[in-house]
Structures are given as structure tokens and as C-alpha cells.
Amino acid sequence: MPQRHSKNNNDLAFFTYDEKKKLGYGTQRERLGRDSIKPFDACCLCLKPFIDPMCCQKGHVFCKECILECLLSQKKDIHRKLAAHTAQQKQEKNEEEDRLMQQKARELEAFDQQNHGAIPQYNDRNQSQDKTGFHGANSVKVTSYEEEALRTMKAFWLPSATPAAPVKVDAPSMSTVCPEGNEKLKLKSLFSVYYTEDTNEKKTSSLDKTFICPSCKVTLTNTLSLVALSSCGHVFCKKCADKFMAVDKVCLVCSKGCKERNLVNLAKGGTGFAGHDDNLEARDFKHLGSGSGLGLVRPAAKT
């Protein structure tokens, strides 16, 4: 009689691989759909159709108002952190000066007690000792500063009396960054981008625009790789850019000269909840007993 298959053998003391998979254990994958991907003609900040688009050297496109407001807020944040850091340094310097002054005062008081106010006390059990335990010039009397410190010392073992740790403010970076790629970004490195609009297609609204490549007249979509010229700002598909601009060193629209470093590949997708680039696969790791294991697998589309 043939033995039972491992998939049907459920009387073991541990879970088999097939049982874990049915219970939803492991990494599950799902390819992102169209609704999960940001359109190529949307701003990376507001995720809306861009108005007066501007692009950085890494190919991230923003609305002009959005990116200027973002850089301005970053500069204000930098100035605020710099002011806090400067104030903290000044406070630390004042505290260090006060500590040195107190240390000198303690040394002078101890020296004065040893040389002028010292009353020798012999080691006699019948003679009462001083309250502070001072035994002559060979001993150092507790100063008023130390008495004050001992009197006001907080009980560190009580949560309510635990002293609060000072907040350390580090020196901020003085450069603004791109909100999409987190690389250093300056205002002068941004350049305006101009898309060629398809005038032959009818529009239902002012925001419903269709853009084409000015060279091959192909409709631009997320499936195409786009290239913008930083010298003039015109956008082409990558095939036309590699075939003409990289060879002729001139823009096909405005006939302005361009070099190979002026070809900027526009980034696909977006930020936040939108997928980007060529990695359009969502992954989710589930522990044992979290579901059926097929929660991310979409049924095949009916034809």
C-alpha cells in the first residue's frame, strides 16, 4: 500500500511547508496595478497633474510652486535648527565658565581654611569631632558649595525625582535636499520642463492632456522611458534621444545645442504609496496563521 503524500500528512507534531503556505506563512507577492503607479505627468509632491513643471538633475519632476515651497520650508527649518544649536553652544560655554569659577572658589576656600581657620584636633576618643569631620590642616572641610549640592541632590532612584537629560541639538546640514531622491538640491540646479501636447486629440477637460514625443509623435505613457534636455527643457522618448540628440548634439525642437551630460532620464512612478521605477512588485511577509496565503494573489482576468 503506498504511503501518504507529504501534503496530506497532517498528523505530524510540526507544520510542514505546505501547511505553512496554506496558513499564510512567508512572503507573498503581488504586481502593482495601474492605480498604484503615479502617472508620469504628475508632481512628485502633490501627486496631481503638474503646473509649470521643474526637474532636478536626477529626473524628478515637481510643480514649480511645490518645489519652491518645499525648499523654502527646508531653509526655514535649517535656520531654526542652527539658532537652537548656537544657543545651546552659548549655554554650554556659560555653564563651563560658571563651573570653572566655582571650582576656583572652592579651591580658594579650602586653601583659606587650611592656612588661616584651621584648629588642630588630636585623635582623642573623648574629644568630640566637628560636625563636618574636619581634623586640622591635613583634611579638607566641606565647603558651602558642596553642602548646597548635597542638600539639593535629587534622589535618582525615584522616578519622580529623576533629573531630565538635556536635549542635545546637533549641528544641522546647511544644504537642502530633494524630497524624492534625498540628494543635495539647489534652486539653480532646477530647470523647467516642456512637454509637447497633442493638439489633434479632443480634450474633455483642461486637465485631461495628452503628451507626445515631438520627434516620433508617440503618445507618452508610463511604459516609455523619457529623457529631458537640461539645456532647453524639451522632453523626448529615450529612443529618439539616444538616436538623434546623442549623435547630432542639438535639440530637434528649438535647435539649441546640447551635450551628452544634458540628457536627464526622467524617473518613473512617484513617492509615498505610489510604485516607481521598474520594481513594480509589492511584497508582504505574513506570520503563521494570518490568512489563507492567497490574500495578495489576484484572480486571473476573464477574457
C-alpha positions, 0 to 999 in steps of 0.5 A, a space after each residue: 500500500 503506498 504511503 501518504 503524500 507529504 501534503 496530506 500528512 497532517 498528523 505530524 507534531 510540526 507544520 510542514 511547508 505546505 501547511 505553512 503556505 496554506 496558513 499564510 506563512 512567508 512572503 507573498 507577492 503581488 504586481 502593482 496595478 495601474 492605480 498604484 503607479 503615479 502617472 508620469 505627468 504628475 508632481 512628485 509632491 502633490 501627486 496631481 497633474 503638474 503646473 509649470 513643471 521643474 526637474 532636478 538633475 536626477 529626473 524628478 519632476 515637481 510643480 514649480 510652486 511645490 518645489 519652491 515651497 518645499 525648499 523654502 520650508 527646508 531653509 526655514 527649518 535649517 535656520 531654526 535648527 542652527 539658532 537652537 544649536 548656537 544657543 545651546 553652544 552659548 549655554 554650554 560655554 556659560 555653564 563651563 565658565 560658571 563651573 570653572 569659577 566655582 571650582 576656583 572658589 572652592 579651591 580658594 576656600 579650602 586653601 583659606 581654611 587650611 592656612 588661616 581657620 584651621 584648629 588642630 584636633 588630636 585623635 582623642 576618643 573623648 574629644 568630640 569631632 566637628 560636625 563636618 569631620 574636619 581634623 586640622 590642616 591635613 583634611 579638607 572641610 566641606 565647603 558651602 558649595 558642596 553642602 548646597 549640592 548635597 542638600 539639593 541632590 535629587 534622589 535618582 532612584 525615584 522616578 519622580 525625582 529623576 533629573 531630565 537629560 538635556 536635549 542635545 541639538 546637533 549641528 544641522 546640514 546647511 544644504 537642502 535636499 530633494 524630497 524624492 531622491 534625498 540628494 543635495 538640491 539647489 534652486 539653480 540646479 532646477 530647470 523647467 520642463 516642456 512637454 509637447 501636447 497633442 493638439 489633434 486629440 479632443 480634450 474633455 477637460 483642461 486637465 485631461 492632456 495628452 503628451 507626445 514625443 515631438 520627434 516620433 509623435 508617440 503618445 507618452 505613457 508610463 511604459 516609455 522611458 523619457 529623457 529631458 534636455 537640461 539645456 532647453 527643457 524639451 522632453 523626448 522618448 529615450 529612443 529618439 534621444 539616444 538616436 538623434 540628440 546623442 549623435 547630432 548634439 542639438 535639440 530637434 525642437 528649438 535647435 539649441 545645442 546640447 551635450 551628452 551630460 544634458 540628457 536627464 532620464 526622467 524617473 518613473 512612478 512617484 513617492 509615498 504609496 505610489 510604485 516607481 521605477 521598474 520594481 513594480 512588485 509589492 511584497 508582504 511577509 505574513 506570520 503563521 496563521 494570518 490568512 489563507 496565503 492567497 490574500 495578495 494573489 489576484 484572480 486571473 482576468 476573464 477574457 
